[in-house]
Amino acid sequence: MKQSIGFASFLTSPFSFFVWRLGTGKLMSYLSLLFSSSLPFIIFNSFSIFV
């Protein structure tokens, strides 16, 4: 129980929020790059599954 309270206080601290935003920003940009490059392939696959 004490660990979860410490974890929550860490999550709500501005520093961890900044780190979390930075990390998710990098992750999201990477994922969007990956997704946009593989999007035609995904669409083609889903069409071939339905057809």
N, CA, C and O atoms as a GROMACS GRO file, in nm:
protein
  204
    1MET      N    1   0.084  -0.120   0.000
    1MET     CA    2   0.000   0.000   0.000
    1MET      C    3   0.088   0.125   0.000
    1MET      O    4   0.059   0.221  -0.071
    2LYS      N    5   0.193   0.123   0.079
    2LYS     CA    6   0.283   0.238   0.087
    2LYS      C    7   0.352   0.260  -0.048
    2LYS      O    8   0.376   0.374  -0.089
    3GLN      N    9   0.384   0.149  -0.116
    3GLN     CA   10   0.450   0.159  -0.246
    3GLN      C   11   0.361   0.228  -0.348
    3GLN      O   12   0.408   0.312  -0.426
    4SER      N   13   0.231   0.193  -0.349
    4SER     CA   14   0.140   0.252  -0.446
    4SER      C   15   0.122   0.402  -0.421
    4SER      O   16   0.108   0.480  -0.516
    5ILE      N   17   0.124   0.444  -0.293
    5ILE     CA   18   0.113   0.586  -0.260
    5ILE      C   19   0.238   0.660  -0.309
    5ILE      O   20   0.228   0.770  -0.364
    6GLY      N   21   0.355   0.599  -0.288
    6GLY     CA   22   0.479   0.659  -0.336
    6GLY      C   23   0.481   0.667  -0.488
    6GLY      O   24   0.528   0.766  -0.545
    7PHE      N   25   0.430   0.564  -0.552
    7PHE     CA   26   0.424   0.561  -0.698
    7PHE      C   27   0.330   0.670  -0.749
    7PHE      O   28   0.360   0.736  -0.849
    8ALA      N   29   0.217   0.687  -0.681
    8ALA     CA   30   0.120   0.789  -0.721
    8ALA      C   31   0.178   0.929  -0.705
    8ALA      O   32   0.159   1.015  -0.790
    9SER      N   33   0.250   0.951  -0.594
    9SER     CA   34   0.310   1.082  -0.572
    9SER      C   35   0.420   1.109  -0.674
    9SER      O   36   0.443   1.223  -0.714
   10PHE      N   37   0.489   1.002  -0.716
   10PHE     CA   38   0.591   1.017  -0.820
   10PHE      C   39   0.526   1.052  -0.953
   10PHE      O   40   0.577   1.135  -1.028
   11LEU      N   41   0.412   0.988  -0.981
   11LEU     CA   42   0.342   1.014  -1.106
   11LEU      C   43   0.288   1.156  -1.112
   11LEU      O   44   0.284   1.218  -1.219
   12THR      N   45   0.246   1.209  -0.997
   12THR     CA   46   0.186   1.342  -0.997
   12THR      C   47   0.289   1.453  -0.986
   12THR      O   48   0.254   1.571  -0.998
   13SER      N   49   0.415   1.418  -0.963
   13SER     CA   50   0.518   1.522  -0.954
   13SER      C   51   0.545   1.579  -1.092
   13SER      O   52   0.540   1.506  -1.191
   14PRO      N   53   0.575   1.710  -1.102
   14PRO     CA   54   0.595   1.775  -1.232
   14PRO      C   55   0.711   1.715  -1.310
   14PRO      O   56   0.705   1.706  -1.433
   15PHE      N   57   0.817   1.673  -1.239
   15PHE     CA   58   0.934   1.618  -1.308
   15PHE      C   59   0.899   1.490  -1.382
   15PHE      O   60   0.934   1.473  -1.499
   16SER      N   61   0.828   1.400  -1.313
   16SER     CA   62   0.792   1.274  -1.376
   16SER      C   63   0.691   1.298  -1.489
   16SER      O   64   0.689   1.225  -1.588
   17PHE      N   65   0.608   1.401  -1.473
   17PHE     CA   66   0.513   1.436  -1.578
   17PHE      C   67   0.588   1.482  -1.703
   17PHE      O   68   0.550   1.448  -1.815
   18PHE      N   69   0.694   1.561  -1.682
   18PHE     CA   70   0.776   1.608  -1.794
   18PHE      C   71   0.845   1.491  -1.863
   18PHE      O   72   0.847   1.482  -1.986
   19VAL      N   73   0.901   1.402  -1.782
   19VAL     CA   74   0.969   1.284  -1.837
   19VAL      C   75   0.870   1.196  -1.912
   19VAL      O   76   0.900   1.144  -2.020
   20TRP      N   77   0.750   1.180  -1.853
   20TRP     CA   78   0.647   1.097  -1.914
   20TRP      C   79   0.601   1.158  -2.046
   20TRP      O   80   0.581   1.086  -2.144
   21ARG      N   81   0.583   1.290  -2.049
   21ARG     CA   82   0.542   1.357  -2.172
   21ARG      C   83   0.649   1.344  -2.279
   21ARG      O   84   0.620   1.319  -2.396
   22LEU      N   85   0.775   1.359  -2.238
   22LEU     CA   86   0.886   1.347  -2.331
   22LEU      C   87   0.893   1.206  -2.387
   22LEU      O   88   0.909   1.186  -2.508
   23GLY      N   89   0.878   1.108  -2.299
   23GLY     CA   90   0.885   0.968  -2.341
   23GLY      C   91   0.770   0.931  -2.433
   23GLY      O   92   0.791   0.867  -2.536
   24THR      N   93   0.648   0.972  -2.397
   24THR     CA   94   0.532   0.939  -2.480
   24THR      C   95   0.537   1.015  -2.612
   24THR      O   96   0.492   0.964  -2.715
   25GLY      N   97   0.592   1.136  -2.610
   25GLY     CA   98   0.606   1.213  -2.733
   25GLY      C   99   0.699   1.142  -2.831
   25GLY      O  100   0.668   1.131  -2.950
   26LYS      N  101   0.812   1.095  -2.780
   26LYS     CA  102   0.906   1.022  -2.864
   26LYS      C  103   0.844   0.892  -2.914
   26LYS      O  104   0.857   0.856  -3.031
   27LEU      N  105   0.774   0.823  -2.823
   27LEU     CA  106   0.711   0.696  -2.856
   27LEU      C  107   0.600   0.716  -2.960
   27LEU      O  108   0.588   0.638  -3.054
   28MET      N  109   0.520   0.821  -2.942
   28MET     CA  110   0.410   0.847  -3.033
   28MET      C  111   0.461   0.886  -3.172
   28MET      O  112   0.405   0.842  -3.273
   29SER      N  113   0.566   0.968  -3.177
   29SER     CA  114   0.621   1.007  -3.307
   29SER      C  115   0.679   0.885  -3.378
   29SER      O  116   0.666   0.871  -3.500
   30TYR      N  117   0.743   0.796  -3.302
   30TYR     CA  118   0.799   0.674  -3.360
   30TYR      C  119   0.688   0.583  -3.410
   30TYR      O  120   0.696   0.526  -3.519
   31LEU      N  121   0.582   0.570  -3.328
   31LEU     CA  122   0.470   0.484  -3.365
   31LEU      C  123   0.396   0.538  -3.487
   31LEU      O  124   0.355   0.462  -3.575
   32SER      N  125   0.378   0.670  -3.492
   32SER     CA  126   0.308   0.730  -3.605
   32SER      C  127   0.390   0.715  -3.733
   32SER      O  128   0.335   0.694  -3.841
   33LEU      N  129   0.522   0.726  -3.719
   33LEU     CA  130   0.611   0.706  -3.833
   33LEU      C  131   0.600   0.562  -3.882
   33LEU      O  132   0.590   0.535  -4.001
   34LEU      N  133   0.604   0.469  -3.787
   34LEU     CA  134   0.594   0.327  -3.819
   34LEU      C  135   0.458   0.296  -3.882
   34LEU      O  136   0.449   0.221  -3.979
   35PHE      N  137   0.353   0.355  -3.824
   35PHE     CA  138   0.217   0.330  -3.870
   35PHE      C  139   0.195   0.387  -4.010
   35PHE      O  140   0.135   0.322  -4.095
   36SER      N  141   0.245   0.509  -4.034
   36SER     CA  142   0.225   0.573  -4.164
   36SER      C  143   0.304   0.501  -4.272
   36SER      O  144   0.262   0.500  -4.388
   37SER      N  145   0.416   0.440  -4.236
   37SER     CA  146   0.495   0.368  -4.335
   37SER      C  147   0.433   0.232  -4.365
   37SER      O  148   0.448   0.180  -4.476
   38SER      N  149   0.364   0.174  -4.266
   38SER     CA  150   0.306   0.041  -4.286
   38SER      C  151   0.156   0.046  -4.312
   38SER      O  152   0.092  -0.058  -4.323
   39LEU      N  153   0.099   0.166  -4.321
   39LEU     CA  154  -0.045   0.180  -4.339
   39LEU      C  155  -0.095   0.119  -4.470
   39LEU      O  156  -0.195   0.047  -4.468
   40PRO      N  157  -0.031   0.146  -4.585
   40PRO     CA  158  -0.078   0.084  -4.710
   40PRO      C  159  -0.075  -0.069  -4.703
   40PRO      O  160  -0.164  -0.136  -4.754
   41PHE      N  161   0.028  -0.121  -4.638
   41PHE     CA  162   0.041  -0.266  -4.623
   41PHE      C  163  -0.072  -0.322  -4.539
   41PHE      O  164  -0.128  -0.428  -4.571
   42ILE      N  165  -0.107  -0.251  -4.430
   42ILE     CA  166  -0.216  -0.293  -4.342
   42ILE      C  167  -0.350  -0.290  -4.416
   42ILE      O  168  -0.430  -0.382  -4.405
   43ILE      N  169  -0.372  -0.183  -4.492
   43ILE     CA  170  -0.497  -0.170  -4.568
   43ILE      C  171  -0.508  -0.281  -4.672
   43ILE      O  172  -0.614  -0.342  -4.690
   44PHE      N  173  -0.397  -0.308  -4.741
   44PHE     CA  174  -0.394  -0.414  -4.841
   44PHE      C  175  -0.424  -0.550  -4.778
   44PHE      O  176  -0.498  -0.630  -4.834
   45ASN      N  177  -0.365  -0.574  -4.661
   45ASN     CA  178  -0.388  -0.701  -4.591
   45ASN      C  179  -0.533  -0.715  -4.548
   45ASN      O  180  -0.592  -0.822  -4.564
   46SER      N  181  -0.592  -0.608  -4.494
   46SER     CA  182  -0.730  -0.616  -4.448
   46SER      C  183  -0.826  -0.636  -4.566
   46SER      O  184  -0.927  -0.704  -4.554
   47PHE      N  185  -0.792  -0.575  -4.681
   47PHE     CA  186  -0.875  -0.594  -4.800
   47PHE      C  187  -0.865  -0.738  -4.849
   47PHE      O  188  -0.965  -0.798  -4.888
   48SER      N  189  -0.743  -0.793  -4.848
   48SER     CA  190  -0.726  -0.930  -4.896
   48SER      C  191  -0.793  -1.030  -4.802
   48SER      O  192  -0.832  -1.139  -4.845
   49ILE      N  193  -0.807  -0.993  -4.675
   49ILE     CA  194  -0.878  -1.080  -4.580
   49ILE      C  195  -1.028  -1.078  -4.610
   49ILE      O  196  -1.093  -1.182  -4.608
   50PHE      N  197  -1.082  -0.958  -4.638
   50PHE     CA  198  -1.226  -0.946  -4.663
   50PHE      C  199  -1.264  -1.003  -4.799
   50PHE      O  200  -1.374  -1.056  -4.815
   51VAL      N  201  -1.175  -0.992  -4.896
   51VAL     CA  202  -1.206  -1.037  -5.033
   51VAL      C  203  -1.180  -1.187  -5.050
   51VAL      O  204  -1.201  -1.241  -5.158
   0.00000   0.00000   0.00000
